[in-house]
């Protein structure tokens, strides 16, 4: 019995197969291209997760998503150490994972939004209650970034699993295809806007628009809707990449750290997850939400 494979999945697999040998050919020994195998591995892993969420039984895929969210949040708190008195905020952060996944499992965006709003308002209070002398803004900011990325944004993947077939896979493909030019041409920086940064973000946006318009029909969208989604995802990926860099710079991580280790974790996960809520909101604006 032959299984019908969605064209978007085939396109994603083809893109991964094409970019890997190209990057190895242009890479230099000891250069920044050494990070590509791990980076491509992350996108292969994310593609598999999106397929599982979109195609598998939710009773199996959602617990898997919850475990991965817990592991990601735990790794984030390990990378960005907090104060011992913030343990209650960290505990609530872990408990917020099932709280956000439950309305996502039910496909109820109103209940999901209400839960997320209460959580995001609660965490600064928890950190403030534990603050004695200084450190409030640093701790509150780090906790909120972790919850925003590894709980709220990641839970949007589960919420989008309730959408019509093809949309979740389209998100993964747009995030991958728009991040690639920015990664190798230039990313958004906090100080100064050099030509390389403008070129990288513009190339990512253009690539996202073209691919989104070309593959929109596979997700039952109009080409103009696909182009807008590509643009939204590309800009969101650029914002997420800047957040990852800012966290790494705040922790004084070396520029070579994206190859392996802690900064590589931030560099690969935050841009992809940060784009999920923007993609969902754009779909909701188009009337394609659950």
Secondary structure, 3 states (H helix, E strand, C coil): CCCCCCHHHHHHHHHHHHHHHHHHHHCCCCCHHHHHHHHHHHHHHHHHHHHHHHHCCHHHHHHHHHHHHHHHHHHHHHHCCCCHHHHHHHHHHHHHHHHHHHHHHHCCHHHHHHHHHHHHHHHHHHHHHHCCCCCHHHHHHHHHHHHHHHHHHHHHHHHHCCCCCCHHHHHHHHHHHHHHHHHHHCCCCCCCCCHHHHHHHHHHHHHHHHHHHHHHHHHCCCHHHHHHHHHHHHHHHHHHHHHHHHHHHHCCCCHHHHHCCHHHHHHHHHHHHHHHHHHHHHHHHHCCCC
